[in-house]
Amino acid sequence: MIVKQQKDAAEHLGVTATALRKWQKEPGFPDCRRGYNISKIEQWLNNRQKKGSQAGDQLQAIKTAIQAQKLRIDRSKADRIEDERKIEKGNLLHETNLKSL
């Protein structure tokens, strides 16, 4: 079955239009330029939820890499803030202060 409206497709699939829009951004989602093919979307959902599917594994690897990168950035920011606090308290010398020693 093919439906033209996003809200109708979301209703058939039992999700919100927002969820459907998010899915459309994911790899392998069926082309919807000519309408929403409900059976193809359901097939995509089934493949997406299967453990060990190549697309699912790739998506999980990408998500894990993004989370790891965000964690490294957050740690760097926290380290920088901690160093700045130590400099302010005089517990750590700044590079410019080292040159004058």
C-alpha positions, 0 to 999 in steps of 0.5 A: 500500500502506498499513501501520499501523506506523511501523517497517513503513513505514520498512522498506518505504522502506528507512530508519530509523523516526527518519528517517521521524519527521523527514520527518513534520515537513517540509512536504507530508509525507502525513497518516499518522493512518490509516496510512502510505501508502507510494506517497504517501510515495514520491511526496513523496520524489520531489517533495522531491528534484527540483530546482526544485520549489516546496516544495523551493525554499521549504524550502531558502529557510527552511533558508538563512534559519535558518542565516543567523540562527544565523550572525548570532547567533554573530557577535554573541556572538563580538563581545561576547566579544571586546569583553569581553576588550578591556575586561578588558585595558584596550584598550577603554573600557566605556560607563560608563568613558566617562562619567567622562572 
